[in-house]
Amino acid sequence: MIPQRTVTLGQTVHLEAGDFILTDFANGSYRLCNELTGEYTVMHHLALASQLPPGMPLEMSDPLDAKPIDEVLDGLDETKRALIPYLQQLIDGTPVDGGESLPEFSTHVSKTKRLDSTVLALSKAGFEVPLGTLKRRLTAFERKGAAGLVDRREGRKEKAFARVPESVQTALAKLIVSYEGKSTVTYTAIRAELKAVLLDQFPDPADRPKAPSLSTVERLVKHMGGDQNPVIPAKRRETAALSPQHMHRPRLVFGPGDECQMDATELDILVRMPNGGIDRPHLTALVDKRTRGVIGLNLTEAAPKAIDHAVLLANALVPRKLRSWSKDYDAFGLPQMPWARHLTKEQLETFDAYRPYIFPSRILIDNGQDFRGTVFGAGCDRYGISLTQAPIHDPTAKAIVERFLGTVKTKFCQFVPGYTGGNVANRGKDVAKGPLLTLAELSELLEKWVCIVWQHRRHDGLEDDYRKNWNHSPNSMYAACVELTGHFVLAYQEEDFIALLPRDERTVQSDGIEMNGRMYDSPHLAPLRNRKRSKNVTPKVIVSFDPGDEYRIWLRSSDDTGWITCYWTEERGRSRPLAEAISLEAHRQTLDALTFSDEEADDMMVRFRNEAMTESMNRVTSAALEQKKKNKEKKATETLAAILTPDNDSSHDFANFAKLDIG
């Protein structure tokens, strides 16, 4: 509410008869005292208003001045009411507790020191008031007393932005809507666009409303734009626009596997790929909604395809084998899962019984082409798994798996060598120069982190109903579901696993089956070796393979009674003690050392040959020059000896000396 301009008692007004002080008011009339003579005059308020000269500055009336002190104090909060005696002590030194005056608040002490002492005293009393705030409170208290401490924003009857014309607000609202789907701009650009809009709508300057200031435009845009404020990053505005306007209705699930969510992302880690290059791998995860347990993981060199998702599904349906780090389960005292009771002793020694086994009844995927591939869909159809696509433009549809992928980036990636920081601004310049893990080593480390850390880490989405601020872990929730929901599906065996793998056609040669540059062999291939050609075409067999397992492939036996497992022929030699470690170290040394290709080796040989030929020719030339020099020295020695030899006939001595070559 805008306060009304008026005169107040005690104010000096300038009239035609002189200067007068307003001393009293009753029955619509003022009592005025002439400052020069001291005489009093009674004047009706209408007569006073008519005698006031135009343009005379008048004070603004404050509604709080008319309120009793009790009502003013009731409108203050506890901190402001407690502040009043401290402010009075700052002004005249009156002690807060009514006792003796304190020397640090004496009037001869500087105001700065008194303010510092007051801040300290308030802190001891339990009121943390900053020095700047105390100064503002003191100024307001000195001017209007307790009424100066009232927050004028409280109880305001005026609507927000009431002083901004309605036409300006309407134009600004249309302008904000026009920025939908556009790039982020600044408030300065919005104000310039608003001025242009007002100029078009109101050609006549007399009718055109004044454009608000930049600060007012900023407040208006924040108030009217909300999460569609054009200054907010465009990606955040797009995500906010996708949020449903109606009340969120969560999809409730009862037992493990009722709904599983699947998604992929590129990890913020640089690793050494099998081809020797350095790049960021892609992670695909399958997470159960009921327990938040991770059913399957898959790391790939490039963006995953449908065949990679089929391999992940095959690994999820078959119990995981025990890894080399399985001894850590006992080291941390972690229990086996309830489904381990159904395994034999041999199976317990083979499978990882410390990890939940969950059969996915329904898998929620996005609309990516890789998830809609024929291979992945056929695998789900084979085992009655319902494949559901998430709604388009619904960022909350797969919140569970996206939360897991986000946790992987914050709780796993930043602790691994080669962490890229998540964006270009956070990436270090020497990330790729340090020690990096291979793709297989990263997969092993991630698997260990999921099994030991994630599965036993308390999850915020699994709240305990009987203890406040306490959450369950995925493993504990799974154990409870198995016991009470009766959820348990017998694990699929190797037959089912192989049936889900991708296939290819190959010929059986005398030394086995060649695939991806490796030879695989088995004694059971004897009936299939070197079969005769028919019409110049060698018979082929259908081979099943796991893209992530280079050690073995599978094919049906000749009598179609089972599967033949063919192992990599070099695996036996590599299985000797330290053979794997030596191969890995040799791989790292080769990547770090200087090596040459065949073409570079040929170029190097030509260069070495040319250098050798040049050196040979230089040696021959040097030897010839050396021999010529020796011959000249020998001839000169013989001639000089002939000259110096005594002879009866000395007529030819000068001629012989002239022929002497001493050069």
Buried (B, 14 or more C-beta within 10 A) or exposed (E): EEEEEEBEEEEEBEBEEEEBBBEEEEEEBBBBBBEEEEEEEEBEBEEBEEBBEEEEEEEEBBEBEEBEEEEBBEBBEEBBBBBBBBBBBBEEBEEBEEEEEBEBBEEEBEEEEBBBBBBEBBEEEEBEBEEEEBEEBBEBBEEBBBBBBBEEEEEEEEEEBEEBEEBBBEBBBEBBEEBEEEEBBEBEEBBBBBBEBBEEBBEEEEEBBEBBEEEBBBBBBEEBBEEBBBBBEBEEBBBBEEEEEEEEEEEEBEBBBBBBBBBBBEBBBBBBBEEEEEBBBBBBBBBBBBBBBBBBBBBBBEEBBBBBBBBBBBBBBBBBEBEEBBEBBEEEEBEBBBBBEEBEEEEBEEBBBBBBBBBBBBBBBBEBEBBBBEBBBEBBEEBEBEBEEBEEEEEBBBBBBBBBBEBBBEEBBBEBEBBBEEEEEEBEEEBBEEEBBBBBBBBBBBBBBBBBEBBBBEBEEBEEEEEEEEBBBBBBBBBEBBEEEEBBBEBBEEEBBBBBBBBEEBBBBEEBBEBEEBBBBBEBBEEBBEBEEEEEEEEEBEBBBBBBEBBBBBBBEBEEEEBBBBBBBEBEEEEEEEBEEEEEEEBBEEBEEEEEEEEEEEEEEEEEEEEEEEEEEEEEEEEEEEEEEEEEEEEBEEBBEBBEEEEEEEEEEEEEBEEBEEE
